[in-house]
């Protein structure tokens, strides 16, 4: 019985050698392995906002760590650029999902239709024309970001993505949750320039979608 148990243990151990997740947890540097394990635990609890951000944080830690290991800089730059190009090509579906900022809404109660002023935030130029369209619902927020789908619908991105004018550079920024520096205070970070803003007024919205939780709740 003892020999049979040892054989099964060795077989199980051998099987883990082909398990990529196990390799990361046991063989990768601690910062990367820790982030990966945490992401896996959150994923096992359900696909929610905390799992999503844990995956993004793991990717960020991996990239930061790999940057420290660079010896041949020209080769590393070429490899990184090739990887980035591949990633952008895989994300080509984004070209069909415009990012829209709603500026103003005028709801016509008689016709049951809204006239919407918006900006389509596409391309690398920060100056884009203001456009108008009609929309068959009053369920829109002026000042919020939306994802536009090919069926004409607008999908609210708040609070996952927020558009604010930056106090540092006075430019418009697209921001996402970055850190929780204090209890009931959220720090958001610009996707374009990396600038950060702390805003306690955002806590309730992030708590509503499950991205943060008050201590003791």
C-alpha positions as CSV (number, residue, x, y, z in Angstrom):
1,X,0.0,0.0,0.0
2,X,2.8,2.3,0.9
3,X,4.5,1.8,-2.5
4,X,1.2,2.3,-4.3
5,X,0.7,5.6,-2.5
6,X,4.2,6.7,-3.4
7,X,3.6,5.9,-7.1
8,X,0.4,7.9,-7.1
9,X,2.1,10.8,-5.4
10,X,4.9,10.7,-8.0
11,X,2.4,10.5,-10.8
12,X,0.5,13.5,-9.4
13,X,3.7,15.5,-9.0
14,X,4.7,14.6,-12.6
15,X,1.3,15.8,-13.8
16,X,1.8,19.1,-12.1
17,X,5.0,19.7,-14.2
18,X,2.7,20.2,-17.2
19,X,0.4,22.4,-15.3
20,X,1.3,26.0,-16.3
21,X,-0.5,27.6,-13.4
22,X,1.5,25.3,-11.0
23,X,4.7,26.3,-12.7
24,X,4.0,30.0,-12.1
25,X,3.0,29.5,-8.5
26,X,6.1,27.4,-7.6
27,X,8.8,28.5,-10.0
28,X,8.3,32.2,-10.9
29,X,9.7,35.1,-8.8
30,X,7.6,35.8,-5.7
31,X,6.0,39.1,-6.8
32,X,4.8,37.5,-10.0
33,X,3.8,34.2,-8.4
34,X,1.9,36.0,-5.6
35,X,-0.1,38.1,-8.0
36,X,-0.9,35.1,-10.1
37,X,-2.1,33.0,-7.2
38,X,-4.3,35.9,-5.9
39,X,-5.8,36.3,-9.4
40,X,-6.6,32.6,-9.6
41,X,-8.3,32.6,-6.1
42,X,-10.5,35.6,-7.1
43,X,-11.3,33.9,-10.4
44,X,-12.4,30.7,-8.6
45,X,-14.8,32.9,-6.5
46,X,-16.5,34.2,-9.7
47,X,-15.8,36.5,-12.6
48,X,-16.3,39.9,-10.9
49,X,-14.5,43.3,-10.9
50,X,-11.9,42.3,-8.3
51,X,-10.8,39.3,-10.5
52,X,-10.6,41.5,-13.5
53,X,-8.4,44.0,-11.8
54,X,-6.2,41.3,-10.2
55,X,-5.5,40.0,-13.7
56,X,-4.5,43.5,-14.9
57,X,-2.3,44.0,-11.8
58,X,-0.6,40.7,-12.4
59,X,0.2,41.7,-16.0
60,X,1.6,45.0,-14.8
61,X,3.8,43.4,-12.2
62,X,5.1,40.8,-14.7
63,X,6.0,43.6,-17.2
64,X,7.7,45.7,-14.5
65,X,9.7,42.7,-13.3
66,X,10.8,41.7,-16.8
67,X,12.0,45.2,-17.5
68,X,14.5,44.8,-14.6
69,X,16.0,41.7,-16.3
70,X,17.0,43.5,-19.5
71,X,20.7,43.1,-20.5
72,X,20.6,43.5,-24.3
73,X,18.5,46.7,-24.6
74,X,18.1,46.9,-28.4
75,X,17.0,43.2,-28.6
76,X,14.6,43.8,-25.6
77,X,13.1,46.8,-27.3
78,X,12.6,44.9,-30.6
79,X,11.0,42.0,-28.7
80,X,8.7,44.2,-26.6
81,X,7.6,46.2,-29.7
82,X,6.8,42.9,-31.5
83,X,4.8,41.7,-28.5
84,X,2.9,45.0,-28.3
85,X,2.1,44.9,-32.0
86,X,0.8,41.4,-31.6
87,X,-1.3,42.4,-28.6
88,X,-2.8,45.4,-30.5
89,X,-3.6,43.1,-33.5
90,X,-5.4,40.7,-31.2
91,X,-7.4,43.7,-29.9
92,X,-8.4,44.9,-33.3
93,X,-12.1,44.4,-32.3
94,X,-11.7,47.8,-30.4
95,X,-11.8,49.6,-33.7
96,X,-15.5,48.5,-34.0
97,X,-16.3,49.7,-30.4
98,X,-15.9,53.5,-30.3
99,X,-15.3,55.2,-27.0
100,X,-18.0,57.9,-26.7
101,X,-18.2,60.9,-24.3
102,X,-21.8,62.2,-23.9
103,X,-21.7,66.0,-23.6
104,X,-25.4,67.0,-23.6
105,X,-28.8,65.3,-23.8
106,X,-32.1,66.8,-24.8
107,X,-35.1,64.5,-24.2
108,X,-38.2,65.0,-26.3
109,X,-41.1,63.6,-24.2
110,X,-43.6,63.9,-27.1
111,X,-41.5,62.0,-29.6
112,X,-39.9,59.7,-26.9
113,X,-36.4,60.3,-28.4
114,X,-33.2,62.0,-27.2
115,X,-31.0,64.3,-29.1
116,X,-27.4,63.6,-27.9
117,X,-24.3,65.7,-28.3
118,X,-21.2,63.5,-28.1
119,X,-17.6,63.2,-28.9
120,X,-16.2,60.0,-30.4
121,X,-12.8,59.5,-28.7
122,X,-11.0,57.7,-31.6
123,X,-7.4,58.1,-32.7
124,X,-4.4,59.9,-31.2
125,X,-5.8,63.5,-31.7
126,X,-7.2,64.9,-28.5
127,X,-9.3,67.4,-30.4
128,X,-12.4,65.7,-31.9
129,X,-15.5,67.2,-33.4
130,X,-18.8,67.3,-31.4
131,X,-21.5,65.3,-33.2
132,X,-25.2,64.8,-32.8
133,X,-27.4,61.7,-33.0
134,X,-30.8,60.6,-31.8
135,X,-31.2,57.9,-29.2
136,X,-34.4,56.0,-28.3
137,X,-33.9,56.2,-24.5
138,X,-33.4,58.9,-21.8
139,X,-31.2,56.5,-19.8
140,X,-28.0,58.4,-20.6
141,X,-25.7,60.6,-18.4
142,X,-24.2,63.8,-19.6
143,X,-20.4,63.8,-18.8
144,X,-20.0,60.0,-18.8
145,X,-18.2,57.6,-21.1
146,X,-20.0,55.0,-23.2
147,X,-19.0,52.1,-25.4
148,X,-20.9,52.3,-28.7
149,X,-21.9,49.0,-30.4
150,X,-22.8,48.4,-34.0
151,X,-26.5,48.0,-33.0
152,X,-26.6,51.7,-32.1
153,X,-26.6,51.2,-28.3
154,X,-24.5,53.0,-25.8
155,X,-23.2,51.1,-22.8
156,X,-22.2,53.0,-19.7
157,X,-18.6,52.6,-18.7
158,X,-18.8,54.6,-15.4
159,X,-17.2,54.0,-12.9
160,X,-14.7,51.6,-14.7
161,X,-13.6,54.4,-17.0
162,X,-14.1,58.1,-16.2
163,X,-13.2,61.2,-18.1
164,X,-11.9,64.2,-16.2
165,X,-9.9,67.4,-16.9
166,X,-6.6,66.9,-15.1
167,X,-5.6,69.5,-12.5
168,X,-1.9,69.0,-13.4
169,X,-1.9,69.4,-17.1
170,X,-5.4,70.8,-17.7
171,X,-5.9,68.2,-20.4
172,X,-8.8,65.7,-20.7
173,X,-7.9,62.3,-19.2
174,X,-9.4,58.8,-19.3
175,X,-9.0,57.4,-15.8
176,X,-9.5,54.0,-14.1
177,X,-9.3,52.9,-10.5
178,X,-5.7,52.6,-9.3
179,X,-5.4,52.5,-5.5
180,X,-7.2,53.0,-2.2
181,X,-4.8,55.3,-0.3
182,X,-7.3,55.9,2.6
183,X,-10.5,54.5,3.9
184,X,-13.4,55.6,1.6
185,X,-11.0,57.4,-0.8
186,X,-10.3,56.2,-4.3
187,X,-7.3,57.1,-6.4
188,X,-7.8,57.0,-10.1
189,X,-5.1,57.0,-12.8
190,X,-4.9,58.4,-16.3
191,X,-4.6,55.8,-19.1
192,X,-2.9,58.5,-21.3
193,X,-0.3,60.1,-19.0
194,X,-0.3,58.2,-15.7
195,X,-1.5,61.2,-13.7
196,X,-3.4,60.4,-10.5
197,X,-6.4,61.9,-8.8
198,X,-7.8,61.1,-5.3
199,X,-11.6,61.6,-5.1
200,X,-13.6,60.3,-2.1
201,X,-16.8,61.0,-4.0
202,X,-16.1,58.1,-6.3
203,X,-16.2,55.5,-3.5
204,X,-19.9,54.8,-3.5
205,X,-19.9,54.1,-7.3
206,X,-17.0,51.7,-7.1
207,X,-18.6,50.0,-4.0
208,X,-21.9,49.7,-6.0
209,X,-20.2,47.7,-8.8
210,X,-18.1,45.5,-6.3
211,X,-14.7,47.0,-6.9
212,X,-14.2,48.2,-3.3
213,X,-15.6,47.3,0.1
214,X,-15.7,49.3,3.3
215,X,-13.8,47.7,6.2
216,X,-16.1,45.7,8.4
217,X,-19.0,45.5,5.9
